[in-house]
Protein backbone atom coordinates (compact mmCIF):
# COMPACT_ATOMS: atom_id res chain seq x y z
CA UNK A 1 0.00 0.00 0.00
CA UNK A 2 2.86 2.39 0.80
CA UNK A 3 4.55 1.71 -2.52
CA UNK A 4 1.26 2.10 -4.40
CA UNK A 5 0.39 5.42 -2.73
CA UNK A 6 3.86 6.87 -3.30
CA UNK A 7 3.60 5.99 -7.01
CA UNK A 8 -0.09 6.94 -7.34
CA UNK A 9 -1.28 9.46 -9.90
CA UNK A 10 -1.71 13.12 -8.97
CA UNK A 11 -5.43 12.64 -9.67
CA UNK A 12 -5.57 10.38 -6.61
CA UNK A 13 -4.21 13.09 -4.29
CA UNK A 14 -6.53 15.69 -5.83
CA UNK A 15 -9.64 13.62 -5.10
CA UNK A 16 -8.79 11.76 -1.87
CA UNK A 17 -8.98 13.64 1.47
CA UNK A 18 -5.87 13.48 3.61
CA UNK A 19 -7.87 12.05 6.51
CA UNK A 20 -8.92 9.06 4.42
CA UNK A 21 -5.33 8.25 3.56
CA UNK A 22 -4.26 8.62 7.21
CA UNK A 23 -7.17 6.40 8.25
CA UNK A 24 -6.00 3.59 5.97
CA UNK A 25 -2.42 3.82 7.23
CA UNK A 26 -3.35 4.07 10.94
CA UNK A 27 -6.69 2.54 11.98
CA UNK A 28 -7.01 -0.03 9.20
CA UNK A 29 -3.40 -1.20 9.39
CA UNK A 30 -3.66 -1.35 13.19
CA UNK A 31 -6.81 -3.45 12.89
CA UNK A 32 -5.10 -5.88 10.53
CA UNK A 33 -1.98 -6.17 12.69
CA UNK A 34 -3.52 -6.24 16.17
CA UNK A 35 -7.20 -7.21 16.14
CA UNK A 36 -7.58 -9.61 13.21
CA UNK A 37 -5.04 -12.26 14.40
CA UNK A 38 -6.36 -12.37 17.99
CA UNK A 39 -10.00 -12.39 16.84
CA UNK A 40 -9.31 -15.21 14.41
CA UNK A 41 -7.62 -17.21 17.17
CA UNK A 42 -10.52 -16.64 19.58
CA UNK A 43 -13.03 -17.70 16.96
CA UNK A 44 -11.12 -20.88 16.11
CA UNK A 45 -10.76 -21.82 19.78
CA UNK A 46 -14.44 -21.15 20.61
CA UNK A 47 -15.61 -22.91 17.45
CA UNK A 48 -13.82 -26.15 18.23
CA UNK A 49 -14.93 -26.06 21.88
CA UNK A 50 -18.57 -25.59 20.82
CA UNK A 51 -18.26 -28.24 18.11
CA UNK A 52 -16.83 -30.78 20.55
CA UNK A 53 -19.54 -30.09 23.12
CA UNK A 54 -22.33 -30.35 20.52
CA UNK A 55 -20.99 -33.63 19.12
CA UNK A 56 -20.65 -35.06 22.64
CA UNK A 57 -24.23 -34.07 23.45
CA UNK A 58 -25.64 -35.52 20.22
CA UNK A 59 -23.82 -38.82 20.80
CA UNK A 60 -24.83 -39.21 24.44
CA UNK A 61 -28.33 -37.75 23.99
CA UNK A 62 -29.36 -38.67 20.41
CA UNK A 63 -32.96 -37.60 20.95
CA UNK A 64 -31.82 -33.95 20.85
CA UNK A 65 -31.60 -34.41 17.08
CA UNK A 66 -35.35 -33.81 17.04
CA UNK A 67 -34.92 -30.10 17.75
CA UNK A 68 -31.55 -29.51 16.04
CA UNK A 69 -32.92 -28.83 12.49
CA UNK A 70 -35.29 -26.09 13.65
CA UNK A 71 -32.70 -24.42 15.88
CA UNK A 72 -30.05 -24.74 13.17
CA UNK A 73 -32.34 -23.04 10.62
CA UNK A 74 -33.04 -20.20 13.06
CA UNK A 75 -29.32 -19.86 13.83
CA UNK A 76 -28.38 -19.60 10.14
CA UNK A 77 -31.13 -17.04 9.53
CA UNK A 78 -30.06 -14.84 12.47
CA UNK A 79 -26.37 -15.07 11.64
CA UNK A 80 -26.94 -14.14 8.00
CA UNK A 81 -28.82 -11.00 9.03
CA UNK A 82 -26.20 -10.07 11.64
CA UNK A 83 -23.16 -10.61 9.42
CA UNK A 84 -24.68 -8.62 6.55
CA UNK A 85 -25.72 -5.75 8.82
CA UNK A 86 -22.59 -5.59 10.98
CA UNK A 87 -20.29 -5.69 7.95
CA UNK A 88 -21.97 -2.66 6.41
CA UNK A 89 -22.02 -0.87 9.78
CA UNK A 90 -18.29 -1.56 10.16
CA UNK A 91 -17.70 -0.09 6.71
CA UNK A 92 -19.78 2.98 7.58
CA UNK A 93 -17.86 3.36 10.84
CA UNK A 94 -14.58 3.31 8.94
CA UNK A 95 -15.82 5.91 6.46
CA UNK A 96 -17.15 8.14 9.26
CA UNK A 97 -13.75 8.02 10.97
CA UNK A 98 -11.90 9.61 8.04
CA UNK A 99 -13.42 13.14 8.38
CA UNK A 100 -12.31 13.29 12.01
CA UNK A 101 -8.71 12.51 11.04
CA UNK A 102 -8.88 15.14 8.31
CA UNK A 103 -10.31 17.81 10.62
CA UNK A 104 -7.73 17.10 13.33
CA UNK A 105 -4.94 17.55 10.80
CA UNK A 106 -6.53 20.74 9.49
CA UNK A 107 -6.96 22.13 12.99
CA UNK A 108 -3.36 21.44 14.00
CA UNK A 109 -2.00 22.92 10.79
CA UNK A 110 -4.30 25.94 10.64
CA UNK A 111 -4.92 26.77 14.31
CA UNK A 112 -3.54 30.28 13.82
CA UNK A 113 -5.90 30.96 10.92
CA UNK A 114 -8.89 29.54 12.83
CA UNK A 115 -8.19 31.81 15.81
CA UNK A 116 -7.49 34.86 13.68
CA UNK A 117 -10.83 34.53 11.86
CA UNK A 118 -12.81 33.75 15.01
CA UNK A 119 -13.90 30.39 13.55
CA UNK A 120 -13.37 28.32 16.69
CA UNK A 121 -17.09 27.87 17.30
CA UNK A 122 -17.75 26.99 13.66
CA UNK A 123 -14.92 24.46 13.61
CA UNK A 124 -16.07 22.94 16.92
CA UNK A 125 -19.63 22.55 15.59
CA UNK A 126 -18.37 20.97 12.38
CA UNK A 127 -16.14 18.53 14.31
CA UNK A 128 -19.00 17.62 16.67
CA UNK A 129 -21.15 16.80 13.64
CA UNK A 130 -18.46 14.50 12.23
CA UNK A 131 -17.90 12.93 15.64
CA UNK A 132 -21.63 12.31 16.13
CA UNK A 133 -21.84 10.65 12.71
CA UNK A 134 -19.04 8.27 13.72
CA UNK A 135 -20.66 7.62 17.11
CA UNK A 136 -23.99 6.77 15.47
CA UNK A 137 -22.35 4.17 13.25
CA UNK A 138 -20.34 2.70 16.16
CA UNK A 139 -23.39 2.60 18.46
CA UNK A 140 -25.40 0.84 15.76
CA UNK A 141 -22.65 -1.77 15.49
CA UNK A 142 -22.67 -2.35 19.26
CA UNK A 143 -26.49 -2.56 19.24
CA UNK A 144 -26.40 -5.20 16.51
CA UNK A 145 -23.95 -7.22 18.62
CA UNK A 146 -26.37 -7.10 21.55
CA UNK A 147 -29.20 -8.13 19.22
CA UNK A 148 -27.45 -11.26 18.03
CA UNK A 149 -26.16 -12.06 21.53
CA UNK A 150 -29.67 -12.24 22.95
CA UNK A 151 -30.82 -14.56 20.18
CA UNK A 152 -27.81 -16.86 20.51
CA UNK A 153 -28.45 -17.15 24.24
CA UNK A 154 -32.10 -17.93 23.44
CA UNK A 155 -31.05 -20.74 21.11
CA UNK A 156 -28.84 -22.31 23.78
CA UNK A 157 -31.61 -21.92 26.38
CA UNK A 158 -34.11 -23.70 24.13
CA UNK A 159 -31.60 -26.45 23.31
CA UNK A 160 -30.78 -27.11 26.98
CA UNK A 161 -34.47 -27.01 27.92
CA UNK A 162 -35.41 -29.48 25.17
CA UNK A 163 -32.53 -31.80 26.06
CA UNK A 164 -33.56 -31.84 29.74
CA UNK A 165 -37.29 -32.21 29.02
CA UNK A 166 -36.80 -34.97 26.45
CA UNK A 167 -34.43 -36.84 28.74
CA UNK A 168 -37.08 -36.95 31.47
CA UNK A 169 -39.84 -37.93 29.00
CA UNK A 170 -37.88 -40.71 27.32
CA UNK A 171 -36.58 -42.09 30.61
CA UNK A 172 -40.06 -42.00 32.22
CA UNK A 173 -41.73 -43.70 29.25
CA UNK A 174 -38.83 -46.18 29.08
CA UNK A 175 -38.34 -45.41 25.41
CA UNK A 176 -34.64 -44.75 25.83
CA UNK A 177 -32.51 -45.44 28.86
CA UNK A 178 -30.62 -42.36 30.00
CA UNK A 179 -27.64 -42.73 32.29
CA UNK A 180 -27.82 -39.97 34.95
CA UNK A 181 -24.05 -39.54 34.85
CA UNK A 182 -24.01 -39.09 31.07
CA UNK A 183 -26.97 -36.71 31.29
CA UNK A 184 -25.18 -34.65 33.93
CA UNK A 185 -22.03 -34.50 31.78
CA UNK A 186 -23.94 -33.37 28.71
CA UNK A 187 -25.95 -30.75 30.59
CA UNK A 188 -22.77 -29.44 32.25
CA UNK A 189 -21.11 -28.99 28.86
CA UNK A 190 -24.22 -27.32 27.44
CA UNK A 191 -24.39 -24.92 30.39
CA UNK A 192 -20.78 -23.95 29.77
CA UNK A 193 -21.70 -23.27 26.14
CA UNK A 194 -24.42 -20.78 27.07
CA UNK A 195 -21.95 -17.88 26.97
CA UNK A 196 -19.27 -19.48 24.80
CA UNK A 197 -21.61 -20.12 21.88
CA UNK A 198 -22.68 -16.49 21.74
CA UNK A 199 -19.07 -15.36 21.83
CA UNK A 200 -18.11 -17.80 19.06
CA UNK A 201 -20.84 -16.44 16.78
CA UNK A 202 -19.91 -12.84 17.49
CA UNK A 203 -16.22 -13.54 16.90
CA UNK A 204 -17.00 -15.27 13.61
CA UNK A 205 -18.91 -12.18 12.49
CA UNK A 206 -16.12 -9.95 13.83
CA UNK A 207 -13.59 -11.77 11.64
CA UNK A 208 -15.80 -10.98 8.64
CA UNK A 209 -16.10 -7.35 9.78
CA UNK A 210 -12.36 -6.96 10.26
CA UNK A 211 -11.83 -8.17 6.73
CA UNK A 212 -13.31 -4.80 5.72
CA UNK A 213 -10.02 -3.23 6.83
CA UNK A 214 -8.13 -5.78 4.75
CA UNK A 215 -10.35 -4.86 1.81
CA UNK A 216 -9.67 -1.14 2.32
CA UNK A 217 -5.90 -1.68 2.51
CA UNK A 218 -5.94 -3.96 -0.53
CA UNK A 219 -7.89 -1.28 -2.42
CA UNK A 220 -5.07 1.22 -1.87
CA UNK A 221 -2.53 -1.44 -2.78
CA UNK A 222 -3.96 -1.68 -6.31
CA UNK A 223 -3.89 2.03 -7.20
CA UNK A 224 -2.92 2.74 -10.82
CA UNK A 225 0.63 4.16 -10.80
CA UNK A 226 2.17 6.96 -12.78
CA UNK A 227 4.35 6.11 -15.74
CA UNK A 228 7.77 4.71 -14.96
CA UNK A 229 10.46 7.28 -14.15
CA UNK A 230 12.86 5.63 -16.56
CA UNK A 231 12.32 3.28 -19.50
CA UNK A 232 14.84 0.77 -20.87
CA UNK A 233 14.42 2.13 -24.39
CA UNK A 234 15.25 5.72 -23.36
CA UNK A 235 18.12 7.25 -25.28
CA UNK A 236 20.71 8.51 -22.75
CA UNK A 237 21.84 11.18 -25.19
CA UNK A 238 18.32 12.66 -25.50
CA UNK A 239 17.62 15.47 -26.05
CA UNK A 240 20.15 16.39 -28.68
CA UNK A 241 18.36 19.68 -29.33
CA UNK A 242 16.06 21.73 -27.15
CA UNK A 243 13.19 21.83 -29.65
CA UNK A 244 9.71 20.54 -28.77
CA UNK A 245 7.02 19.64 -31.30
CA UNK A 246 3.45 18.84 -30.18
CA UNK A 247 0.75 17.53 -32.51
CA UNK A 248 -2.98 17.27 -31.66
CA UNK A 249 -2.48 17.39 -27.89
CA UNK A 250 -5.63 16.94 -25.74
CA UNK A 251 -5.36 17.25 -21.96
CA UNK A 252 -7.81 16.95 -19.07
CA UNK A 253 -7.14 17.40 -15.34
CA UNK A 254 -8.93 14.19 -14.33
CA UNK A 255 -10.49 11.30 -16.19
CA UNK A 256 -14.02 12.40 -15.18
CA UNK A 257 -13.59 16.05 -16.27
CA UNK A 258 -13.95 17.56 -19.73
CA UNK A 259 -10.93 18.38 -21.85
CA UNK A 260 -9.06 21.57 -20.94
CA UNK A 261 -6.95 21.49 -24.10
CA UNK A 262 -8.35 20.16 -27.36
CA UNK A 263 -6.11 19.12 -30.27
CA UNK A 264 -3.40 21.72 -29.69
CA UNK A 265 -0.41 21.69 -32.05
CA UNK A 266 2.72 23.84 -31.74
CA UNK A 267 6.47 23.74 -32.16
CA UNK A 268 9.09 25.40 -30.00
CA UNK A 269 12.50 25.82 -31.54
CA UNK A 270 15.69 25.49 -29.56
CA UNK A 271 16.56 28.67 -27.69
CA UNK A 272 13.14 30.25 -28.01
CA UNK A 273 11.32 31.82 -25.08
CA UNK A 274 7.58 31.23 -24.83
CA UNK A 275 4.73 32.45 -22.66
CA UNK A 276 1.31 31.03 -21.78
CA UNK A 277 -1.46 33.63 -22.07
CA UNK A 278 -4.94 33.33 -20.59
CA UNK A 279 -7.46 34.86 -18.25
CA UNK A 280 -7.15 34.61 -14.48
CA UNK A 281 -7.99 31.15 -13.18
CA UNK A 282 -7.84 29.45 -16.58
CA UNK A 283 -5.09 27.07 -15.45
CA UNK A 284 -2.04 28.65 -17.07
CA UNK A 285 0.26 27.36 -14.33
CA UNK A 286 -0.88 23.78 -14.67
CA UNK A 287 -0.87 23.84 -18.45
CA UNK A 288 2.64 25.19 -18.45
N, C-alpha and C positions, 0 to 999 in steps of 0.2 A: 504493500500500500504506500509506503514511503517513497519507494522508487517511482511508482506510478504517478503520485501527486507531484513529485519534483519534475517529472518529464511531461506533465499534463499541458494541454493547450491553454493559451491565455483566455480563451472563451470560458474555460472551466472556472478560473478565478474571477472572471467578470460576473458570473451568474451564481456562484456558490457563496453564501455568507461565511464569514470567518468562523462564526460560532459553530456552524455545522461541521466544518473541517476539524476544529478543536474537539468537538464531541466525538467524532470517529476515532481520533487519536488518543483520547483520554478515557471516556466512559465505556465506549464499546471495546476498546483494546483491554481495559481493565476487567470488563465482564468476561471476555474470552480467556484471559490469563488466570483470573482468580476464582470466579464463580462457576464457570462451566465445568471445569474438572471436578470440583468438589460436589457439585450438584449431580453430575453423572455418576460419581461413585456412590453417593447416597441413594440414588434411584436404583442402581444395580443391587446394592446390598438389601434394600427394603423389598425389592421385587423378588429376589430369591428366597428371602425369609417368608414372605407372604405365599409364594408358590409352594414352598415346602410344607407350610402349615395347612394350606388348602388340600394338597395331595394327601397328607396324613389324615385329615378329617374325612375326605371322601373314601379313603380305604377302610378306615375303622368304622365310619358311619355311612355306609353306602346309600341309605335312604335319603340322605340330604341331596342326592342327585335330583330329587323330585322338584326342588325349588331353585336349583342352580340355573336352568335355562332362563326363567323369568328374571331373576336377579342379574344374570349376565347381560341380558338384553337391556335392562334399565341402566346398568353400569356403562355399557358401550354408548348408549344414547346420551347420558349425562356427560361422559368424558368428551364426546365429539363436540358438544355444545361448548364446554368449558375451554377446550384446547383452541377451538376456532376463535372464541371471544377473547381469551387472554392473550393469544398471539397478536391480534390486532391492537388490543389495548397496550401491549408492550411496545409495539411499533409506534403508536401514537405518543406514548410516554417518551420514547427516544426522540421523536420529532419535536415534542414540546420542550425538551431540554435544550435544544440548540439555540433558540432565541435568548435564553438566560446566559449562556456562555458568551454569545455575541454582545449582549448589553453590558456584561461585566467588563469585557475587553474594551468596549467603547467608553465606559465610564472611567476606567483607570487611565486610558489614553487621553481623554478629553475632559478631565475633571476641571481644569482651569477654564475651558470654554463654557462648560455647564454652569459654573459659579458666576462667571462674568455676565452671562445672559439671563441669570435668575431662573434657570430651567430645572432647578433641583426638584421642585414639586412635580413638574411634568414628567421628568425622568423617573421619579419614584413611582408615580401612577402607572407609567408604561411598564416598568419592571414588575410591579405588583400584578398587573394584568397577565404578563407572561408567566409569572410564578403561579398564579391561580390556575392558568390553563394546564400547567404541568401537574399541579396538585390534583386537579380533577381527574386527569388520566391515571395518575398513580393510585388515587383512592378507588377508582372504578376497578383497577386491577386487584387491589386488596379485597374489595367487596366480592368480586367474582371468585377469589380463593375461598372466602368464607362460605359462599353459596355451594361450591362443590364439596367443601369439607363437611357441611351438614348432611348432604345427600350420601356421601360415602359412609359416614357414621350410621346413617339410617339403613343402608344396605347391610352393614355388618350386624346391626341390631336385629334386623329381620332374619338374617341367616342364623345367628346364634339362637334366637327364639324358636325358629322352625326346627333346628337340630335338637334342641332340648325337648320341645313338645313332641316331635315325632319319636324320639327315643323313648319317652314315657308311654306313648300310644302303642308302639310296636312291642315294647317289653310287656305291657299289661295284657295286650291281646295275644301274646305269645306267637306273634308272627315272625319276629326276629329276636334272637337272644342278644342282649346288649350287656357286655361286661362293664360293671360300674367303674373299674379302674381305667379301662379304655375310654369310656365316656368322660370321665374326669380329665384325662389327658387331653382329649380333643377339645373339650370346652375351655380348658386352661389356655391352650394355644390360640383358640378363637378369641378369647378375651384379650389376650396380648395383642391380637391383630386389630382390635377396635380402633386404636390410634395409629398403628403402624400402616394399616391399609390406606387410610386417608393420606398420610404423609407420602406414601409411595406413589399414589395417583397425582398428588400435587407436584412431587418432584419430577415425575414423568412429563407433566405439562410444562414445568419450569425449564426442563432441558429443551423442549421445543421452543419455548419463548426466548431462551438465551441464544438459540440459533439465529434469531433475528439480528443480534449483534454480529455474528459471523457473516450473515448475509450482507449487512451494511459495510463491513470491512472488505468483503470480497468484491462488492460493487465498486469501491474506490480502488481496488487492486487491478481492475480491468479498464481503467480510463484510457481513452485513445491518446497516444503520446504525440508530441510534436515530431517533425521530421528529424532524422538523425543529424547530429552536429557535423559529422564528417561522413563522406561516402567513399568506398574503395575506388570508384572510378573518377574521383576528383583529380584534376590536373594540378600538381603542386606549383606549376609555374603560372597558373591563372591568377589574376588577369594580366595579360600581356599589355593591354591598353586600357585606359580608364573610361572607355565609351560604353554606354548602356543603350540597348535598343529594346523597346517594349512594343508588342503587337497584340491588339485586341485584349487588353487586360480588363478583367471584371473582378471587383473586390466587394466583399460584404464583411461587416464586423463580426457577425455570428451567423450560424447556419440558418437560424429561424428569421433573420432580418432581411429586408430587401437589399438590393445591390446599392452600394454607395458610389461605385465607379462602374461605368458600363462601356465596355469595348473601347478602352483608351489606348491609343497608339502614339508613341513619341520616341525620339532618339536624342540622346545626350552625347555630344562629342567629348573627347578627352580634353580636359582643361577648361571646359565651359562651366560657368556659374549659373545656377537656375534658382527660381523662386516659385513657391506655391501660393497662388492668389485665390482668395475666397472670402465670403462674408464671415462675420464673427460666429463661432460655434458650428461651422460647417465641417470641422474635422481636419483642418489643414495639418495639424501636428501629427495626427495618426497616419494620414495619407502619406506624409513625407517620410 
